[in-house]
Amino acid sequence: MKPIEIIQEWVKTFSNKPSFLSSKRIERFFAFTIMLAATTYYLFKGIYNWEINSTDLMVIVAGWLGYSGFSIVQGRKDNIENNERN
């Protein structure tokens, strides 16, 4: 797929036209990327300044695992909905 085709498909996700890409997956990707970047920054800042403890690390990892579980469940629900439509 050429870059211009990808951009066109991405633009279609904001309309009612059928698209190869999924707007739900795009939203989840951006939410995950922002969450991952923010928590990684917090971890590296804490490690660099010797201010992070094991509880902070456990909370962050629990958040990552919780979000990954949520993402898996939502992906399976989307697949079930798509199969029921077809």
N, CA, C and O atoms as a Tinker XYZ file with bonds, in Angstrom:
   344  protein
     1  N      0.844000   -1.173000    0.000000    73     2
     2  CA     0.000000    0.000000    0.000000    64     1     3
     3  C      0.896000    1.246000    0.000000    63     2     4     5
     4  O      1.853000    1.335000    0.769000    81     3
     5  N      0.580000    2.169000   -0.845000    73     3     6
     6  CA     1.361000    3.394000   -0.957000    64     5     7
     7  C      0.986000    4.356000    0.175000    63     6     8     9
     8  O     -0.125000    4.286000    0.702000    81     7
     9  N      1.899000    5.250000    0.549000    73     7    10
    10  CA     1.603000    6.202000    1.628000    64     9    11
    11  C      0.356000    7.042000    1.377000    63    10    12    13
    12  O     -0.395000    7.324000    2.310000    81    11
    13  N      0.128000    7.444000    0.137000    73    11    14
    14  CA    -1.056000    8.279000   -0.155000    64    13    15
    15  C     -2.336000    7.469000    0.049000    63    14    16    17
    16  O     -3.352000    8.015000    0.478000    81    15
    17  N     -2.292000    6.172000   -0.256000    73    15    18
    18  CA    -3.461000    5.313000   -0.041000    64    17    19
    19  C     -3.752000    5.143000    1.447000    63    18    20    21
    20  O     -4.911000    5.102000    1.858000    81    19
    21  N     -2.713000    5.046000    2.237000    73    19    22
    22  CA    -2.888000    4.917000    3.687000    64    21    23
    23  C     -3.536000    6.187000    4.243000    63    22    24    25
    24  O     -4.432000    6.118000    5.083000    81    23
    25  N     -3.078000    7.334000    3.770000    73    23    26
    26  CA    -3.654000    8.605000    4.231000    64    25    27
    27  C     -5.117000    8.698000    3.818000    63    26    28    29
    28  O     -5.956000    9.143000    4.601000    81    27
    29  N     -5.431000    8.279000    2.587000    73    27    30
    30  CA    -6.817000    8.306000    2.134000    64    29    31
    31  C     -7.694000    7.381000    2.978000    63    30    32    33
    32  O     -8.817000    7.743000    3.329000    81    31
    33  N     -7.189000    6.193000    3.303000    73    31    34
    34  CA    -7.946000    5.268000    4.142000    64    33    35
    35  C     -8.125000    5.835000    5.548000    63    34    36    37
    36  O     -9.179000    5.670000    6.161000    81    35
    37  N     -7.092000    6.503000    6.053000    73    35    38
    38  CA    -7.182000    7.106000    7.386000    64    37    39
    39  C     -8.238000    8.201000    7.408000    63    38    40    41
    40  O     -8.991000    8.311000    8.376000    81    39
    41  N     -8.304000    9.006000    6.362000    73    39    42
    42  CA    -9.309000   10.062000    6.271000    64    41    43
    43  C    -10.710000    9.456000    6.194000    63    42    44    45
    44  O    -11.649000   10.023000    6.753000    81    43
    45  N    -10.871000    8.327000    5.521000    73    43    46
    46  CA   -12.172000    7.659000    5.417000    64    45    47
    47  C    -12.697000    7.207000    6.780000    63    46    48    49
    48  O    -13.909000    7.090000    6.966000    81    47
    49  N    -11.800000    6.952000    7.734000    73    47    50
    50  CA   -12.255000    6.506000    9.051000    64    49    51
    51  C    -13.060000    7.577000    9.772000    63    50    52    53
    52  O    -13.818000    7.265000   10.691000    81    51
    53  N    -12.907000    8.840000    9.367000    73    51    54
    54  CA   -13.654000    9.930000    9.981000    64    53    55
    55  C    -14.981000   10.199000    9.270000    63    54    56    57
    56  O    -15.721000   11.106000    9.652000    81    55
    57  N    -15.275000    9.414000    8.242000    73    55    58
    58  CA   -16.530000    9.586000    7.504000    64    57    59
    59  C    -17.350000    8.302000    7.610000    63    58    60    61
    60  O    -16.972000    7.373000    8.324000    81    59
    61  N    -18.456000    8.259000    6.907000    73    59    62
    62  CA   -19.307000    7.070000    6.889000    64    61    63
    63  C    -18.920000    6.100000    5.783000    63    62    64    65
    64  O    -19.555000    5.057000    5.627000    81    63
    65  N    -17.904000    6.424000    5.028000    73    63    66
    66  CA   -17.453000    5.549000    3.944000    64    65    67
    67  C    -16.721000    4.347000    4.522000    63    66    68    69
    68  O    -16.049000    4.471000    5.546000    81    67
    69  N    -16.840000    3.178000    3.880000    73    67    70
    70  CA   -16.094000    2.007000    4.358000    64    69    71
    71  C    -14.594000    2.226000    4.191000    63    70    72    73
    72  O    -14.140000    2.796000    3.198000    81    71
    73  N    -13.838000    1.763000    5.177000    73    71    74
    74  CA   -12.389000    1.956000    5.173000    64    73    75
    75  C    -11.683000    0.664000    5.539000    63    74    76    77
    76  O    -12.223000   -0.174000    6.261000    81    75
    77  N    -10.471000    0.514000    5.032000    73    75    78
    78  CA    -9.641000   -0.634000    5.362000    64    77    79
    79  C     -9.186000   -0.569000    6.820000    63    78    80    81
    80  O     -8.995000   -1.602000    7.462000    81    79
    81  N     -9.016000    0.639000    7.332000    73    79    82
    82  CA    -8.563000    0.849000    8.702000    64    81    83
    83  C     -9.748000    0.952000    9.653000    63    82    84    85
    84  O    -10.863000    1.262000    9.232000    81    83
    85  N     -9.510000    0.694000   10.920000    73    83    86
    86  CA   -10.557000    0.762000   11.931000    64    85    87
    87  C    -10.330000    1.977000   12.813000    63    86    88    89
    88  O     -9.248000    2.140000   13.376000    81    87
    89  N    -11.340000    2.836000   12.940000    73    87    90
    90  CA   -11.191000    4.035000   13.769000    64    89    91
    91  C    -11.016000    3.665000   15.237000    63    90    92    93
    92  O    -10.317000    4.366000   15.969000    81    91
    93  N    -11.639000    2.576000   15.675000    73    91    94
    94  CA   -11.485000    2.138000   17.064000    64    93    95
    95  C    -10.037000    1.762000   17.348000    63    94    96    97
    96  O     -9.489000    2.114000   18.393000    81    95
    97  N     -9.427000    1.055000   16.424000    73    95    98
    98  CA    -8.038000    0.642000   16.623000    64    97    99
    99  C     -7.089000    1.832000   16.590000    63    98   100   101
   100  O     -6.095000    1.859000   17.316000    81    99
   101  N     -7.393000    2.810000   15.750000    73    99   102
   102  CA    -6.563000    4.009000   15.696000    64   101   103
   103  C     -6.648000    4.759000   17.024000    63   102   104   105
   104  O     -5.630000    5.211000   17.549000    81   103
   105  N     -7.864000    4.893000   17.570000    73   103   106
   106  CA    -8.036000    5.569000   18.863000    64   105   107
   107  C     -7.295000    4.826000   19.964000    63   106   108   109
   108  O     -6.625000    5.448000   20.788000    81   107
   109  N     -7.408000    3.510000   19.987000    73   107   110
   110  CA    -6.711000    2.711000   21.011000    64   109   111
   111  C     -5.199000    2.839000   20.872000    63   110   112   113
   112  O     -4.481000    2.901000   21.870000    81   111
   113  N     -4.718000    2.878000   19.624000    73   111   114
   114  CA    -3.282000    3.017000   19.398000    64   113   115
   115  C     -2.762000    4.333000   19.960000    63   114   116   117
   116  O     -1.732000    4.356000   20.635000    81   115
   117  N     -3.472000    5.435000   19.686000    73   115   118
   118  CA    -3.026000    6.731000   20.192000    64   117   119
   119  C     -3.117000    6.793000   21.718000    63   118   120   121
   120  O     -2.229000    7.348000   22.366000    81   119
   121  N     -4.169000    6.235000   22.292000    73   119   122
   122  CA    -4.295000    6.220000   23.756000    64   121   123
   123  C     -3.160000    5.412000   24.372000    63   122   124   125
   124  O     -2.564000    5.834000   25.363000    81   123
   125  N     -2.857000    4.254000   23.791000    73   123   126
   126  CA    -1.781000    3.419000   24.308000    64   125   127
   127  C     -0.430000    4.109000   24.167000    63   126   128   129
   128  O      0.384000    4.073000   25.090000    81   127
   129  N     -0.188000    4.729000   23.032000    73   127   130
   130  CA     1.101000    5.383000   22.802000    64   129   131
   131  C      1.319000    6.535000   23.774000    63   130   132   133
   132  O      2.418000    6.700000   24.303000    81   131
   133  N      0.288000    7.327000   24.011000    73   131   134
   134  CA     0.415000    8.446000   24.947000    64   133   135
   135  C      0.632000    7.932000   26.367000    63   134   136   137
   136  O      1.477000    8.453000   27.095000    81   135
   137  N     -0.132000    6.903000   26.765000    73   135   138
   138  CA     0.032000    6.332000   28.098000    64   137   139
   139  C      1.435000    5.735000   28.269000    63   138   140   141
   140  O      2.080000    5.932000   29.299000    81   139
   141  N      1.891000    5.014000   27.261000    73   139   142
   142  CA     3.208000    4.391000   27.343000    64   141   143
   143  C      4.317000    5.437000   27.411000    63   142   144   145
   144  O      5.259000    5.292000   28.190000    81   143
   145  N      4.211000    6.480000   26.607000    73   143   146
   146  CA     5.236000    7.531000   26.623000    64   145   147
   147  C      5.257000    8.256000   27.965000    63   146   148   149
   148  O      6.330000    8.538000   28.499000    81   147
   149  N      4.078000    8.562000   28.517000    73   147   150
   150  CA     4.021000    9.270000   29.797000    64   149   151
   151  C      4.581000    8.431000   30.934000    63   150   152   153
   152  O      5.345000    8.932000   31.758000    81   151
   153  N      4.209000    7.165000   30.983000    73   151   154
   154  CA     4.703000    6.321000   32.076000    64   153   155
   155  C      6.184000    6.003000   31.919000    63   154   156   157
   156  O      6.905000    5.905000   32.913000    81   155
   157  N      6.646000    5.840000   30.684000    73   155   158
   158  CA     8.072000    5.599000   30.462000    64   157   159
   159  C      8.885000    6.819000   30.879000    63   158   160   161
   160  O      9.939000    6.680000   31.498000    81   159
   161  N      8.401000    8.010000   30.545000    73   159   162
   162  CA     9.067000    9.240000   30.973000    64   161   163
   163  C      9.127000    9.299000   32.504000    63   162   164   165
   164  O     10.169000    9.621000   33.077000    81   163
   165  N      8.010000    8.988000   33.159000    73   163   166
   166  CA     7.966000    9.015000   34.618000    64   165   167
   167  C      8.958000    8.008000   35.202000    63   166   168   169
   168  O      9.664000    8.319000   36.161000    81   167
   169  N      9.013000    6.805000   34.627000    73   167   170
   170  CA     9.949000    5.797000   35.124000    64   169   171
   171  C     11.399000    6.237000   34.957000    63   170   172   173
   172  O     12.184000    6.158000   35.902000    81   171
   173  N     11.757000    6.699000   33.760000    73   171   174
   174  CA    13.138000    7.106000   33.535000    64   173   175
   175  C     13.524000    8.308000   34.394000    63   174   176   177
   176  O     14.650000    8.385000   34.887000    81   175
   177  N     12.602000    9.236000   34.574000    73   175   178
   178  CA    12.875000   10.391000   35.427000    64   177   179
   179  C     13.099000    9.923000   36.871000    63   178   180   181
   180  O     14.022000   10.389000   37.538000    81   179
   181  N     12.263000    9.012000   37.345000    73   179   182
   182  CA    12.405000    8.505000   38.706000    64   181   183
   183  C     13.673000    7.699000   38.903000    63   182   184   185
   184  O     14.326000    7.802000   39.942000    81   183
   185  N     14.024000    6.897000   37.905000    73   183   186
   186  CA    15.248000    6.096000   38.008000    64   185   187
   187  C     16.471000    7.004000   37.970000    63   186   188   189
   188  O     17.416000    6.808000   38.734000    81   187
   189  N     16.456000    7.992000   37.089000    73   187   190
   190  CA    17.594000    8.894000   36.954000    64   189   191
   191  C     17.820000    9.689000   38.242000    63   190   192   193
   192  O     18.965000    9.911000   38.636000    81   191
   193  N     16.747000   10.116000   38.896000    73   191   194
   194  CA    16.862000   10.921000   40.115000    64   193   195
   195  C     16.851000   10.083000   41.396000    63   194   196   197
   196  O     16.860000   10.644000   42.492000    81   195
   197  N     16.832000    8.767000   41.280000    73   195   198
   198  CA    16.807000    7.859000   42.426000    64   197   199
   199  C     15.589000    8.117000   43.318000    63   198   200   201
   200  O     15.691000    8.055000   44.544000    81   199
   201  N     14.446000    8.404000   42.708000    73   199   202
   202  CA    13.250000    8.724000   43.482000    64   201   203
   203  C     12.157000    7.664000   43.366000    63   202   204   205
   204  O     11.130000    7.774000   44.035000    81   203
   205  N     12.349000    6.662000   42.551000    73   203   206
   206  CA    11.292000    5.678000   42.320000    64   205   207
   207  C     11.480000    4.490000   43.261000    63   206   208   209
   208  O     12.604000    4.071000   43.538000    81   207
   209  N     10.363000    3.958000   43.745000    73   207   210
   210  CA    10.450000    2.774000   44.595000    64   209   211
   211  C      9.649000    1.641000   43.967000    63   210   212   213
   212  O      9.044000    1.812000   42.908000    81   211
   213  N      9.647000    0.499000   44.614000    73   211   214
   214  CA     9.014000   -0.681000   44.020000    64   213   215
   215  C      7.500000   -0.521000   43.885000    63   214   216   217
   216  O      6.908000   -1.073000   42.958000    81   215
   217  N      6.874000    0.212000   44.780000    73   215   218
   218  CA     5.433000    0.408000   44.694000    64   217   219
   219  C      5.066000    1.195000   43.436000    63   218   220   221
   220  O      4.098000    0.858000   42.755000    81   219
   221  N      5.823000    2.227000   43.131000    73   219   222
   222  CA     5.580000    2.995000   41.901000    64   221   223
   223  C      5.699000    2.102000   40.667000    63   222   224   225
   224  O      4.878000    2.172000   39.752000    81   223
   225  N      6.720000    1.275000   40.659000    73   223   226
   226  CA     6.932000    0.378000   39.527000    64   225   227
   227  C      5.771000   -0.619000   39.398000    63   226   228   229
   228  O      5.304000   -0.890000   38.291000    81   227
   229  N      5.315000   -1.155000   40.515000    73   227   230
   230  CA     4.199000   -2.109000   40.480000    64   229   231
   231  C      2.921000   -1.453000   39.980000    63   230   232   233
   232  O      2.169000   -2.070000   39.226000    81   231
   233  N      2.664000   -0.225000   40.382000    73   231   234
   234  CA     1.458000    0.481000   39.934000    64   233   235
   235  C      1.517000    0.713000   38.426000    63   234   236   237
   236  O      0.516000    0.523000   37.734000    81   235
   237  N      2.653000    1.113000   37.919000    73   235   238
   238  CA     2.793000    1.371000   36.485000    64   237   239
   239  C      2.650000    0.082000   35.688000    63   238   240   241
   240  O      1.951000    0.057000   34.675000    81   239
   241  N      3.298000   -0.978000   36.127000    73   239   242
   242  CA     3.193000   -2.253000   35.420000    64   241   243
   243  C      1.761000   -2.788000   35.488000    63   242   244   245
   244  O      1.270000   -3.352000   34.511000    81   243
   245  N      1.093000   -2.621000   36.616000    73   243   246
   246  CA    -0.309000   -3.042000   36.722000    64   245   247
   247  C     -1.183000   -2.254000   35.743000    63   246   248   249
   248  O     -2.101000   -2.817000   35.147000    81   247
   249  N     -0.913000   -0.978000   35.574000    73   247   250
   250  CA    -1.636000   -0.181000   34.590000    64   249   251
   251  C     -1.407000   -0.670000   33.171000    63   250   252   253
   252  O     -2.344000   -0.765000   32.379000    81   251
   253  N     -0.143000   -0.983000   32.850000    73   251   254
   254  CA     0.165000   -1.516000   31.523000    64   253   255
   255  C     -0.559000   -2.834000   31.279000    63   254   256   257
   256  O     -1.160000   -3.032000   30.223000    81   255
   257  N     -0.499000   -3.738000   32.260000    73   255   258
   258  CA    -1.157000   -5.032000   32.102000    64   257   259
   259  C     -2.673000   -4.890000   32.035000    63   258   260   261
   260  O     -3.333000   -5.582000   31.259000    81   259
   261  N     -3.227000   -3.988000   32.853000    73   259   262
   262  CA    -4.669000   -3.753000   32.809000    64   261   263
   263  C     -5.117000   -3.228000   31.462000    63   262   264   265
   264  O     -6.131000   -3.668000   30.921000    81   263
   265  N     -4.367000   -2.294000   30.924000    73   263   266
   266  CA    -4.728000   -1.743000   29.616000    64   265   267
   267  C     -4.575000   -2.785000   28.518000    63   266   268   269
   268  O     -5.389000   -2.836000   27.596000    81   267
   269  N     -3.539000   -3.619000   28.605000    73   267   270
   270  CA    -3.374000   -4.650000   27.571000    64   269   271
   271  C     -4.513000   -5.659000   27.630000    63   270   272   273
   272  O     -4.988000   -6.112000   26.589000    81   271
   273  N     -4.961000   -6.019000   28.835000    73   271   274
   274  CA    -6.113000   -6.909000   28.965000    64   273   275
   275  C     -7.369000   -6.283000   28.398000    63   274   276   277
   276  O     -8.133000   -6.945000   27.697000    81   275
   277  N     -7.591000   -4.999000   28.700000    73   275   278
   278  CA    -8.739000   -4.279000   28.159000    64   277   279
   279  C     -8.691000   -4.251000   26.639000    63   278   280   281
   280  O     -9.710000   -4.460000   25.981000    81   279
   281  N     -7.524000   -3.996000   26.082000    73   279   282
   282  CA    -7.369000   -3.920000   24.638000    64   281   283
   283  C     -7.652000   -5.274000   23.985000    63   282   284   285
   284  O     -8.277000   -5.330000   22.925000    81   283
   285  N     -7.205000   -6.348000   24.599000    73   283   286
   286  CA    -7.461000   -7.683000   24.056000    64   285   287
   287  C     -8.954000   -7.994000   24.073000    63   286   288   289
   288  O     -9.500000   -8.503000   23.094000    81   287
   289  N     -9.607000   -7.687000   25.183000    73   287   290
   290  CA   -11.048000   -7.949000   25.288000    64   289   291
   291  C    -11.820000   -7.131000   24.256000    63   290   292   293
   292  O    -12.722000   -7.657000   23.605000    81   291
   293  N    -11.478000   -5.851000   24.100000    73   291   294
   294  CA   -12.168000   -5.013000   23.126000    64   293   295
   295  C    -11.919000   -5.496000   21.698000    63   294   296   297
   296  O    -12.824000   -5.447000   20.865000    81   295
   297  N    -10.715000   -5.959000   21.408000    73   295   298
   298  CA   -10.408000   -6.488000   20.084000    64   297   299
   299  C    -11.229000   -7.728000   19.772000    63   298   300   301
   300  O    -11.707000   -7.900000   18.650000    81   299
   301  N    -11.390000   -8.582000   20.758000    73   299   302
   302  CA   -12.209000   -9.788000   20.547000    64   301   303
   303  C    -13.676000   -9.426000   20.365000    63   302   304   305
   304  O    -14.363000  -10.036000   19.546000    81   303
   305  N    -14.167000   -8.441000   21.118000    73   303   306
   306  CA   -15.549000   -7.996000   20.934000    64   305   307
   307  C    -15.748000   -7.441000   19.533000    63   306   308   309
   308  O    -16.772000   -7.700000   18.902000    81   307
   309  N    -14.782000   -6.685000   19.045000    73   307   310
   310  CA   -14.871000   -6.144000   17.686000    64   309   311
   311  C    -14.913000   -7.272000   16.660000    63   310   312   313
   312  O    -15.694000   -7.216000   15.709000    81   311
   313  N    -14.078000   -8.295000   16.845000    73   311   314
   314  CA   -14.074000   -9.418000   15.907000    64   313   315
   315  C    -15.412000  -10.153000   15.923000    63   314   316   317
   316  O    -15.913000  -10.545000   14.869000    81   315
   317  N    -15.992000  -10.342000   17.102000    73   315   318
   318  CA   -17.287000  -11.012000   17.205000    64   317   319
   319  C    -18.366000  -10.183000   16.505000    63   318   320   321
   320  O    -19.204000  -10.729000   15.787000    81   319
   321  N    -18.343000   -8.857000   16.718000    73   319   322
   322  CA   -19.322000   -7.981000   16.057000    64   321   323
   323  C    -19.167000   -8.029000   14.535000    63   322   324   325
   324  O    -20.160000   -8.063000   13.808000    81   323
   325  N    -17.932000   -8.032000   14.061000    73   323   326
   326  CA   -17.693000   -8.086000   12.614000    64   325   327
   327  C    -18.162000   -9.413000   12.024000    63   326   328   329
   328  O    -18.708000   -9.443000   10.921000    81   327
   329  N    -17.955000  -10.500000   12.747000    73   327   330
   330  CA   -18.389000  -11.798000   12.266000    64   329   331
   331  C    -19.915000  -11.898000   12.235000    63   330   332   333
   332  O    -20.479000  -12.530000   11.342000    81   331
   333  N    -20.579000  -11.278000   13.205000    73   331   334
   334  CA   -22.038000  -11.304000   13.234000    64   333   335
   335  C    -22.634000  -10.469000   12.108000    63   334   336   337
   336  O    -23.694000  -10.811000   11.582000    81   335
   337  N    -21.975000   -9.390000   11.735000    73   335   338
   338  CA   -22.457000   -8.544000   10.626000    64   337   339
   339  C    -22.333000   -9.258000    9.297000    63   338   340   341
   340  O    -23.178000   -9.108000    8.414000    81   339
   341  N    -21.273000  -10.034000    9.162000    73   339   342
   342  CA   -21.018000  -10.719000    7.877000    64   341   343
   343  C    -21.697000  -12.032000    7.891000    63   342   344
   344  O    -21.619000  -12.778000    6.916000    81   343
